[in-house]
Amino acid sequence: MVLGKQGMRLEAWKFAVYLIVPIGASIAFNNPLVQKVCADYFQFLKYPANPNTNLKEEFEELLKKRELEREQRKQYTDQVRKLQESAQKSRKGRESQELSSSSSSTSRKKWFGLF
C-alpha cells in the first residue's frame, strides 16, 4: 500500500476510473442508433419469420422427414448387414480354401524354421 500524497493520488485515480468507465459507457451506448446497430448485429431477439404459420402443417412435415430418415436408416442397416454377411462368407471360403491347399501340399516352407 502506498502512503502519503502518492497513495492519495493513486486512490483518486482508481476512484475516477471507477466512475468514468460506467458513465462513459452509458453515454456512448445510450444513442438509439447505436442500440439498434448492436441489437441487429448481435441479434439479441430472434423472431419467427411469420407468426401466423400453420403449426399442423409444420408438424406433419417434420413427421414425414422423421419417417423418411427412419426408412433410410433401415435401408442402410440392411446394406451393412448384407455386406458383413458376404464378407464372412468370403472369409470362410478363403479359410477353407487355405486349409485344403495346406493339407494337400506338405512341402511348404517353414516360417523362420520354427513351424
N, CA, C and O atoms as a GROMACS GRO file, in nm:
protein
  460
    1MET      N    1   0.084  -0.118   0.000
    1MET     CA    2   0.000   0.000   0.000
    1MET      C    3   0.089   0.124   0.000
    1MET      O    4   0.188   0.133   0.073
    2VAL      N    5   0.051   0.218  -0.082
    2VAL     CA    6   0.130   0.340  -0.097
    2VAL      C    7   0.078   0.444   0.001
    2VAL      O    8  -0.043   0.467   0.009
    3LEU      N    9   0.168   0.506   0.074
    3LEU     CA   10   0.129   0.606   0.173
    3LEU      C   11   0.160   0.747   0.123
    3LEU      O   12   0.241   0.765   0.032
    4GLY      N   13   0.098   0.844   0.184
    4GLY     CA   14   0.129   0.983   0.154
    4GLY      C   15   0.052   1.037   0.035
    4GLY      O   16  -0.055   0.988  -0.001
    5LYS      N   17   0.112   1.141  -0.025
    5LYS     CA   18   0.048   1.207  -0.139
    5LYS      C   19   0.032   1.112  -0.257
    5LYS      O   20  -0.070   1.115  -0.326
    6GLN      N   21   0.132   1.030  -0.280
    6GLN     CA   22   0.124   0.938  -0.395
    6GLN      C   23   0.011   0.837  -0.376
    6GLN      O   24  -0.058   0.802  -0.472
    7GLY      N   25  -0.007   0.790  -0.255
    7GLY     CA   26  -0.117   0.698  -0.226
    7GLY      C   27  -0.251   0.763  -0.248
    7GLY      O   28  -0.343   0.701  -0.301
    8MET      N   29  -0.263   0.888  -0.205
    8MET     CA   30  -0.388   0.961  -0.224
    8MET      C   31  -0.418   0.981  -0.373
    8MET      O   32  -0.532   0.967  -0.416
    9ARG      N   33  -0.314   1.015  -0.449
    9ARG     CA   34  -0.332   1.033  -0.594
    9ARG      C   35  -0.373   0.901  -0.660
    9ARG      O   36  -0.459   0.900  -0.748
   10LEU      N   37  -0.312   0.792  -0.618
   10LEU     CA   38  -0.346   0.661  -0.675
   10LEU      C   39  -0.491   0.626  -0.645
   10LEU      O   40  -0.564   0.580  -0.733
   11GLU      N   41  -0.534   0.647  -0.521
   11GLU     CA   42  -0.672   0.617  -0.484
   11GLU      C   43  -0.770   0.707  -0.560
   11GLU      O   44  -0.876   0.662  -0.601
   12ALA      N   45  -0.734   0.834  -0.577
   12ALA     CA   46  -0.820   0.926  -0.653
   12ALA      C   47  -0.829   0.882  -0.798
   12ALA      O   48  -0.936   0.886  -0.858
   13TRP      N   49  -0.718   0.839  -0.856
   13TRP     CA   50  -0.716   0.790  -0.994
   13TRP      C   51  -0.804   0.666  -1.009
   13TRP      O   52  -0.883   0.657  -1.103
   14LYS      N   53  -0.792   0.570  -0.917
   14LYS     CA   54  -0.874   0.448  -0.923
   14LYS      C   55  -1.022   0.482  -0.909
   14LYS      O   56  -1.106   0.424  -0.978
   15PHE      N   57  -1.055   0.576  -0.819
   15PHE     CA   58  -1.194   0.615  -0.800
   15PHE      C   59  -1.249   0.684  -0.924
   15PHE      O   60  -1.364   0.661  -0.963
   16ALA      N   61  -1.167   0.767  -0.987
   16ALA     CA   62  -1.210   0.836  -1.109
   16ALA      C   63  -1.236   0.736  -1.221
   16ALA      O   64  -1.336   0.748  -1.292
   17VAL      N   65  -1.149   0.639  -1.237
   17VAL     CA   66  -1.169   0.536  -1.340
   17VAL      C   67  -1.293   0.454  -1.308
   17VAL      O   68  -1.370   0.418  -1.397
   18TYR      N   69  -1.313   0.426  -1.180
   18TYR     CA   70  -1.429   0.350  -1.134
   18TYR      C   71  -1.559   0.422  -1.170
   18TYR      O   72  -1.659   0.358  -1.202
   19LEU      N   73  -1.558   0.554  -1.166
   19LEU     CA   74  -1.677   0.631  -1.200
   19LEU      C   75  -1.688   0.660  -1.349
   19LEU      O   76  -1.798   0.657  -1.405
   20ILE      N   77  -1.577   0.688  -1.414
   20ILE     CA   78  -1.579   0.730  -1.554
   20ILE      C   79  -1.616   0.616  -1.649
   20ILE      O   80  -1.686   0.640  -1.748
   21VAL      N   81  -1.571   0.496  -1.623
   21VAL     CA   82  -1.597   0.384  -1.716
   21VAL      C   83  -1.746   0.358  -1.732
   21VAL      O   84  -1.793   0.356  -1.845
   22PRO      N   85  -1.824   0.337  -1.626
   22PRO     CA   86  -1.968   0.313  -1.649
   22PRO      C   87  -2.042   0.435  -1.703
   22PRO      O   88  -2.133   0.421  -1.785
   23ILE      N   89  -2.003   0.554  -1.658
   23ILE     CA   90  -2.070   0.674  -1.709
   23ILE      C   91  -2.039   0.692  -1.858
   23ILE      O   92  -2.129   0.724  -1.936
   24GLY      N   93  -1.914   0.673  -1.896
   24GLY     CA   94  -1.877   0.684  -2.038
   24GLY      C   95  -1.946   0.579  -2.123
   24GLY      O   96  -1.989   0.608  -2.235
   25ALA      N   97  -1.957   0.457  -2.072
   25ALA     CA   98  -2.025   0.351  -2.148
   25ALA      C   99  -2.172   0.383  -2.165
   25ALA      O  100  -2.228   0.362  -2.273
   26SER      N  101  -2.236   0.433  -2.059
   26SER     CA  102  -2.379   0.465  -2.072
   26SER      C  103  -2.401   0.583  -2.167
   26SER      O  104  -2.501   0.586  -2.238
   27ILE      N  105  -2.310   0.678  -2.169
   27ILE     CA  106  -2.322   0.790  -2.263
   27ILE      C  107  -2.300   0.741  -2.406
   27ILE      O  108  -2.372   0.781  -2.497
   28ALA      N  109  -2.202   0.655  -2.426
   28ALA     CA  110  -2.170   0.608  -2.561
   28ALA      C  111  -2.279   0.518  -2.617
   28ALA      O  112  -2.313   0.528  -2.735
   29PHE      N  113  -2.335   0.431  -2.534
   29PHE     CA  114  -2.432   0.334  -2.583
   29PHE      C  115  -2.577   0.376  -2.562
   29PHE      O  116  -2.668   0.298  -2.589
   30ASN      N  117  -2.600   0.498  -2.515
   30ASN     CA  118  -2.736   0.545  -2.494
   30ASN      C  119  -2.798   0.599  -2.622
   30ASN      O  120  -2.917   0.628  -2.625
   31ASN      N  121  -2.722   0.613  -2.727
   31ASN     CA  122  -2.772   0.661  -2.855
   31ASN      C  123  -2.861   0.553  -2.917
   31ASN      O  124  -2.817   0.438  -2.929
   32PRO      N  125  -2.984   0.585  -2.957
   32PRO     CA  126  -3.074   0.484  -3.013
   32PRO      C  127  -3.019   0.417  -3.139
   32PRO      O  128  -3.043   0.298  -3.161
   33LEU      N  129  -2.945   0.491  -3.220
   33LEU     CA  130  -2.888   0.432  -3.341
   33LEU      C  131  -2.785   0.325  -3.304
   33LEU      O  132  -2.781   0.219  -3.366
   34VAL      N  133  -2.703   0.353  -3.205
   34VAL     CA  134  -2.603   0.255  -3.160
   34VAL      C  135  -2.672   0.133  -3.102
   34VAL      O  136  -2.629   0.020  -3.127
   35GLN      N  137  -2.778   0.154  -3.025
   35GLN     CA  138  -2.851   0.041  -2.969
   35GLN      C  139  -2.912  -0.046  -3.078
   35GLN      O  140  -2.910  -0.168  -3.070
   36LYS      N  141  -2.967   0.018  -3.182
   36LYS     CA  142  -3.026  -0.057  -3.292
   36LYS      C  143  -2.919  -0.138  -3.366
   36LYS      O  144  -2.941  -0.254  -3.399
   37VAL      N  145  -2.805  -0.075  -3.392
   37VAL     CA  146  -2.696  -0.144  -3.462
   37VAL      C  147  -2.647  -0.263  -3.379
   37VAL      O  148  -2.626  -0.371  -3.433
   38CYS      N  149  -2.630  -0.243  -3.250
   38CYS     CA  150  -2.583  -0.352  -3.163
   38CYS      C  151  -2.686  -0.464  -3.157
   38CYS      O  152  -2.650  -0.582  -3.162
   39ALA      N  153  -2.813  -0.428  -3.146
   39ALA     CA  154  -2.918  -0.530  -3.139
   39ALA      C  155  -2.926  -0.607  -3.270
   39ALA      O  156  -2.947  -0.728  -3.270
   40ASP      N  157  -2.911  -0.538  -3.383
   40ASP     CA  158  -2.914  -0.606  -3.512
   40ASP      C  159  -2.790  -0.692  -3.533
   40ASP      O  160  -2.798  -0.801  -3.588
   41TYR      N  161  -2.676  -0.642  -3.488
   41TYR     CA  162  -2.551  -0.716  -3.509
   41TYR      C  163  -2.548  -0.842  -3.423
   41TYR      O  164  -2.513  -0.949  -3.472
   42PHE      N  165  -2.583  -0.829  -3.297
   42PHE     CA  166  -2.575  -0.944  -3.208
   42PHE      C  167  -2.703  -1.027  -3.207
   42PHE      O  168  -2.703  -1.138  -3.154
   43GLN      N  169  -2.809  -0.977  -3.263
   43GLN     CA  170  -2.938  -1.045  -3.272
   43GLN      C  171  -2.982  -1.098  -3.136
   43GLN      O  172  -2.993  -1.219  -3.115
   44PHE      N  173  -3.006  -1.005  -3.046
   44PHE     CA  174  -3.049  -1.044  -2.912
   44PHE      C  175  -3.185  -1.113  -2.916
   44PHE      O  176  -3.208  -1.208  -2.842
   45LEU      N  177  -3.274  -1.065  -3.001
   45LEU     CA  178  -3.407  -1.123  -3.011
   45LEU      C  179  -3.425  -1.180  -3.151
   45LEU      O  180  -3.401  -1.111  -3.250
   46LYS      N  181  -3.466  -1.304  -3.157
   46LYS     CA  182  -3.492  -1.365  -3.288
   46LYS      C  183  -3.641  -1.399  -3.293
   46LYS      O  184  -3.692  -1.479  -3.215
   47TYR      N  185  -3.708  -1.336  -3.385
   47TYR     CA  186  -3.849  -1.359  -3.403
   47TYR      C  187  -3.871  -1.457  -3.518
   47TYR      O  188  -3.789  -1.462  -3.610
   48PRO      N  189  -3.978  -1.534  -3.514
   48PRO     CA  190  -4.005  -1.624  -3.626
   48PRO      C  191  -4.038  -1.545  -3.753
   48PRO      O  192  -4.078  -1.429  -3.746
   49ALA      N  193  -4.018  -1.610  -3.866
   49ALA     CA  194  -4.039  -1.541  -3.994
   49ALA      C  195  -4.184  -1.495  -4.008
   49ALA      O  196  -4.209  -1.383  -4.052
   50ASN      N  197  -4.278  -1.580  -3.973
   50ASN     CA  198  -4.418  -1.546  -3.984
   50ASN      C  199  -4.489  -1.601  -3.860
   50ASN      O  200  -4.495  -1.722  -3.841
   51PRO      N  201  -4.542  -1.515  -3.776
   51PRO     CA  202  -4.604  -1.566  -3.653
   51PRO      C  203  -4.735  -1.640  -3.678
   51PRO      O  204  -4.783  -1.711  -3.589
   52ASN      N  205  -4.794  -1.626  -3.795
   52ASN     CA  206  -4.922  -1.690  -3.824
   52ASN      C  207  -4.904  -1.820  -3.902
   52ASN      O  208  -4.991  -1.856  -3.981
   53THR      N  209  -4.796  -1.891  -3.883
   53THR     CA  210  -4.774  -2.014  -3.957
   53THR      C  211  -4.866  -2.123  -3.905
   53THR      O  212  -4.908  -2.122  -3.790
   54ASN      N  213  -4.894  -2.215  -3.993
   54ASN     CA  214  -4.980  -2.326  -3.956
   54ASN      C  215  -4.893  -2.434  -3.892
   54ASN      O  216  -4.812  -2.498  -3.960
   55LEU      N  217  -4.909  -2.452  -3.765
   55LEU     CA  218  -4.824  -2.546  -3.692
   55LEU      C  219  -4.855  -2.692  -3.728
   55LEU      O  220  -4.766  -2.776  -3.722
   56LYS      N  221  -4.979  -2.721  -3.764
   56LYS     CA  222  -5.013  -2.858  -3.801
   56LYS      C  223  -4.936  -2.902  -3.926
   56LYS      O  224  -4.886  -3.014  -3.932
   57GLU      N  225  -4.927  -2.813  -4.024
   57GLU     CA  226  -4.853  -2.846  -4.146
   57GLU      C  227  -4.705  -2.867  -4.116
   57GLU      O  228  -4.643  -2.960  -4.167
   58GLU      N  229  -4.649  -2.780  -4.033
   58GLU     CA  230  -4.508  -2.796  -3.996
   58GLU      C  231  -4.486  -2.927  -3.921
   58GLU      O  232  -4.387  -2.997  -3.943
   59PHE      N  233  -4.578  -2.959  -3.832
   59PHE     CA  234  -4.566  -3.083  -3.756
   59PHE      C  235  -4.575  -3.204  -3.848
   59PHE      O  236  -4.498  -3.299  -3.833
   60GLU      N  237  -4.668  -3.202  -3.943
   60GLU     CA  238  -4.680  -3.312  -4.039
   60GLU      C  239  -4.554  -3.324  -4.125
   60GLU      O  240  -4.509  -3.434  -4.155
   61GLU      N  241  -4.499  -3.210  -4.164
   61GLU     CA  242  -4.376  -3.211  -4.244
   61GLU      C  243  -4.261  -3.272  -4.164
   61GLU      O  244  -4.183  -3.350  -4.217
   62LEU      N  245  -4.250  -3.236  -4.037
   62LEU     CA  246  -4.146  -3.294  -3.953
   62LEU      C  247  -4.165  -3.444  -3.936
   62LEU      O  248  -4.068  -3.520  -3.936
   63LEU      N  249  -4.290  -3.488  -3.922
   63LEU     CA  250  -4.317  -3.631  -3.911
   63LEU      C  251  -4.277  -3.705  -4.038
   63LEU      O  252  -4.221  -3.815  -4.032
   64LYS      N  253  -4.305  -3.645  -4.154
   64LYS     CA  254  -4.267  -3.708  -4.280
   64LYS      C  255  -4.116  -3.718  -4.292
   64LYS      O  256  -4.063  -3.821  -4.334
   65LYS      N  257  -4.045  -3.611  -4.254
   65LYS     CA  258  -3.899  -3.614  -4.258
   65LYS      C  259  -3.844  -3.722  -4.165
   65LYS      O  260  -3.751  -3.795  -4.201
   66ARG      N  261  -3.901  -3.731  -4.046
   66ARG     CA  262  -3.855  -3.830  -3.949
   66ARG      C  263  -3.878  -3.972  -4.001
   66ARG      O  264  -3.794  -4.060  -3.984
   67GLU      N  265  -3.995  -3.994  -4.063
   67GLU     CA  266  -4.025  -4.126  -4.118
   67GLU      C  267  -3.931  -4.160  -4.233
   67GLU      O  268  -3.885  -4.273  -4.244
   68LEU      N  269  -3.901  -4.062  -4.317
   68LEU     CA  270  -3.807  -4.082  -4.427
   68LEU      C  271  -3.669  -4.118  -4.372
   68LEU      O  272  -3.602  -4.207  -4.425
   69GLU      N  273  -3.626  -4.048  -4.267
   69GLU     CA  274  -3.496  -4.078  -4.206
   69GLU      C  275  -3.494  -4.220  -4.149
   69GLU      O  276  -3.394  -4.290  -4.160
   70ARG      N  277  -3.605  -4.262  -4.088
   70ARG     CA  278  -3.613  -4.399  -4.035
   70ARG      C  279  -3.599  -4.502  -4.146
   70ARG      O  280  -3.527  -4.601  -4.132
   71GLU      N  281  -3.670  -4.478  -4.256
   71GLU     CA  282  -3.661  -4.571  -4.370
   71GLU      C  283  -3.519  -4.576  -4.425
   71GLU      O  284  -3.467  -4.684  -4.454
   72GLN      N  285  -3.457  -4.460  -4.439
   72GLN     CA  286  -3.320  -4.457  -4.490
   72GLN      C  287  -3.225  -4.528  -4.395
   72GLN      O  288  -3.135  -4.599  -4.438
   73ARG      N  289  -3.245  -4.508  -4.264
   73ARG     CA  290  -3.161  -4.574  -4.165
   73ARG      C  291  -3.179  -4.726  -4.172
   73ARG      O  292  -3.082  -4.802  -4.159
   74LYS      N  293  -3.303  -4.770  -4.193
   74LYS     CA  294  -3.330  -4.914  -4.203
   74LYS      C  295  -3.264  -4.972  -4.328
   74LYS      O  296  -3.203  -5.079  -4.321
   75GLN      N  297  -3.274  -4.902  -4.440
   75GLN     CA  298  -3.208  -4.949  -4.562
   75GLN      C  299  -3.057  -4.954  -4.544
   75GLN      O  300  -2.992  -5.048  -4.591
   76TYR      N  301  -3.002  -4.856  -4.476
   76TYR     CA  302  -2.857  -4.853  -4.452
   76TYR      C  303  -2.815  -4.972  -4.366
   76TYR      O  304  -2.714  -5.037  -4.395
   77THR      N  305  -2.891  -5.000  -4.260
   77THR     CA  306  -2.854  -5.114  -4.174
   77THR      C  307  -2.867  -5.245  -4.251
   77THR      O  308  -2.786  -5.336  -4.231
   78ASP      N  309  -2.967  -5.257  -4.338
   78ASP     CA  310  -2.980  -5.378  -4.420
   78ASP      C  311  -2.859  -5.393  -4.513
   78ASP      O  312  -2.806  -5.503  -4.529
   79GLN      N  313  -2.816  -5.284  -4.574
   79GLN     CA  314  -2.700  -5.290  -4.662
   79GLN      C  315  -2.574  -5.330  -4.585
   79GLN      O  316  -2.495  -5.411  -4.633
   80VAL      N  317  -2.556  -5.273  -4.467
   80VAL     CA  318  -2.438  -5.306  -4.386
   80VAL      C  319  -2.443  -5.452  -4.345
   80VAL      O  320  -2.340  -5.520  -4.348
   81ARG      N  321  -2.560  -5.502  -4.307
   81ARG     CA  322  -2.574  -5.642  -4.267
   81ARG      C  323  -2.540  -5.734  -4.384
   81ARG      O  324  -2.470  -5.834  -4.366
   82LYS      N  325  -2.589  -5.701  -4.505
   82LYS     CA  326  -2.559  -5.783  -4.623
   82LYS      C  327  -2.410  -5.782  -4.653
   82LYS      O  328  -2.352  -5.885  -4.688
   83LEU      N  329  -2.347  -5.665  -4.640
   83LEU     CA  330  -2.203  -5.657  -4.664
   83LEU      C  331  -2.125  -5.741  -4.563
   83LEU      O  332  -2.029  -5.808  -4.599
   84GLN      N  333  -2.167  -5.738  -4.438
   84GLN     CA  334  -2.099  -5.817  -4.336
   84GLN      C  335  -2.116  -5.966  -4.362
   84GLN      O  336  -2.022  -6.044  -4.345
   85GLU      N  337  -2.236  -6.006  -4.402
   85GLU     CA  338  -2.260  -6.147  -4.432
   85GLU      C  339  -2.175  -6.193  -4.550
   85GLU      O  340  -2.116  -6.301  -4.546
   86SER      N  341  -2.169  -6.112  -4.654
   86SER     CA  342  -2.089  -6.151  -4.770
   86SER      C  343  -1.940  -6.154  -4.735
   86SER      O  344  -1.867  -6.238  -4.785
   87ALA      N  345  -1.896  -6.063  -4.648
   87ALA     CA  346  -1.756  -6.064  -4.605
   87ALA      C  347  -1.726  -6.190  -4.524
   87ALA      O  348  -1.619  -6.249  -4.540
   88GLN      N  349  -1.819  -6.231  -4.439
   88GLN     CA  350  -1.799  -6.353  -4.360
   88GLN      C  351  -1.795  -6.476  -4.450
   88GLN      O  352  -1.714  -6.566  -4.430
   89LYS      N  353  -1.884  -6.479  -4.550
   89LYS     CA  354  -1.885  -6.593  -4.643
   89LYS      C  355  -1.755  -6.601  -4.720
   89LYS      O  356  -1.697  -6.709  -4.735
   90SER      N  357  -1.708  -6.487  -4.769
   90SER     CA  358  -1.582  -6.490  -4.845
   90SER      C  359  -1.466  -6.525  -4.754
   90SER      O  360  -1.373  -6.594  -4.797
   91ARG      N  361  -1.469  -6.480  -4.629
   91ARG     CA  362  -1.362  -6.513  -4.535
   91ARG      C  363  -1.361  -6.663  -4.506
   91ARG      O  364  -1.255  -6.726  -4.500
   92LYS      N  365  -1.481  -6.720  -4.487
   92LYS     CA  366  -1.490  -6.865  -4.461
   92LYS      C  367  -1.443  -6.944  -4.584
   92LYS      O  368  -1.374  -7.045  -4.571
   93GLY      N  369  -1.482  -6.895  -4.702
   93GLY     CA  370  -1.439  -6.963  -4.825
   93GLY      C  371  -1.288  -6.959  -4.840
   93GLY      O  372  -1.227  -7.058  -4.880
   94ARG      N  373  -1.229  -6.845  -4.810
   94ARG     CA  374  -1.083  -6.832  -4.818
   94ARG      C  375  -1.014  -6.922  -4.716
   94ARG      O  376  -0.913  -6.986  -4.748
   95GLU      N  377  -1.069  -6.928  -4.595
   95GLU     CA  378  -1.008  -7.012  -4.492
   95GLU      C  379  -1.016  -7.159  -4.530
   95GLU      O  380  -0.919  -7.234  -4.514
   96SER      N  381  -1.131  -7.201  -4.581
   96SER     CA  382  -1.144  -7.342  -4.620
   96SER      C  383  -1.054  -7.373  -4.738
   96SER      O  384  -0.998  -7.482  -4.748
   97GLN      N  385  -1.038  -7.277  -4.828
   97GLN     CA  386  -0.950  -7.296  -4.944
   97GLN      C  387  -0.805  -7.306  -4.897
   97GLN      O  388  -0.729  -7.389  -4.948
   98GLU      N  389  -0.766  -7.223  -4.801
   98GLU     CA  390  -0.630  -7.228  -4.749
   98GLU      C  391  -0.604  -7.359  -4.676
   98GLU      O  392  -0.496  -7.417  -4.687
   99LEU      N  393  -0.703  -7.405  -4.600
   99LEU     CA  394  -0.687  -7.531  -4.528
   99LEU      C  395  -0.672  -7.648  -4.624
   99LEU      O  396  -0.589  -7.736  -4.603
  100SER      N  397  -0.753  -7.649  -4.730
  100SER     CA  398  -0.744  -7.759  -4.826
  100SER      C  399  -0.613  -7.753  -4.903
  100SER      O  400  -0.554  -7.858  -4.932
  101SER      N  401  -0.565  -7.634  -4.934
  101SER     CA  402  -0.439  -7.624  -5.008
  101SER      C  403  -0.321  -7.656  -4.916
  101SER      O  404  -0.222  -7.713  -4.963
  102SER      N  405  -0.328  -7.622  -4.790
  102SER     CA  406  -0.216  -7.651  -4.700
  102SER      C  407  -0.212  -7.799  -4.664
  102SER      O  408  -0.104  -7.854  -4.643
  103SER      N  409  -0.327  -7.864  -4.656
  103SER     CA  410  -0.327  -8.006  -4.622
  103SER      C  411  -0.282  -8.091  -4.742
  103SER      O  412  -0.225  -8.198  -4.723
  104SER      N  413  -0.306  -8.043  -4.864
  104SER     CA  414  -0.268  -8.121  -4.981
  104SER      C  415  -0.119  -8.108  -5.010
  104SER      O  416  -0.057  -8.203  -5.058
  105SER      N  417  -0.060  -7.994  -4.982
  105SER     CA  418   0.082  -7.976  -5.011
  105SER      C  419   0.159  -7.975  -4.880
  105SER      O  420   0.143  -7.885  -4.798
  106THR      N  421   0.241  -8.075  -4.861
  106THR     CA  422   0.318  -8.086  -4.737
  106THR      C  423   0.456  -8.025  -4.752
  106THR      O  424   0.529  -8.014  -4.653
  107SER      N  425   0.494  -7.987  -4.873
  107SER     CA  426   0.627  -7.930  -4.894
  107SER      C  427   0.623  -7.778  -4.882
  107SER      O  428   0.670  -7.706  -4.970
  108ARG      N  429   0.568  -7.732  -4.776
  108ARG     CA  430   0.558  -7.588  -4.752
  108ARG      C  431   0.679  -7.542  -4.673
  108ARG      O  432   0.725  -7.610  -4.582
  109LYS      N  433   0.729  -7.424  -4.709
  109LYS     CA  434   0.846  -7.372  -4.638
  109LYS      C  435   0.807  -7.333  -4.497
  109LYS      O  436   0.699  -7.279  -4.472
  110LYS      N  437   0.896  -7.360  -4.407
  110LYS     CA  438   0.869  -7.326  -4.269
  110LYS      C  439   0.905  -7.180  -4.246
  110LYS      O  440   1.000  -7.127  -4.304
  111TRP      N  441   0.827  -7.118  -4.163
  111TRP     CA  442   0.847  -6.976  -4.134
  111TRP      C  443   0.958  -6.962  -4.032
  111TRP      O  444   0.942  -7.001  -3.916
  112PHE      N  445   1.069  -6.908  -4.074
  112PHE     CA  446   1.189  -6.891  -3.993
  112PHE      C  447   1.236  -7.023  -3.932
  112PHE      O  448   1.310  -7.023  -3.834
  113GLY      N  449   1.196  -7.131  -3.988
  113GLY     CA  450   1.239  -7.261  -3.940
  113GLY      C  451   1.178  -7.302  -3.808
  113GLY      O  452   1.224  -7.398  -3.747
  114LEU      N  453   1.076  -7.232  -3.762
  114LEU     CA  454   1.015  -7.264  -3.633
  114LEU      C  455   0.896  -7.357  -3.647
  114LEU      O  456   0.872  -7.440  -3.560
  115PHE      N  457   0.822  -7.345  -3.754
  115PHE     CA  458   0.698  -7.423  -3.767
  115PHE      C  459   0.706  -7.519  -3.883
  115PHE      O  460   0.610  -7.593  -3.908
   0.00000   0.00000   0.00000
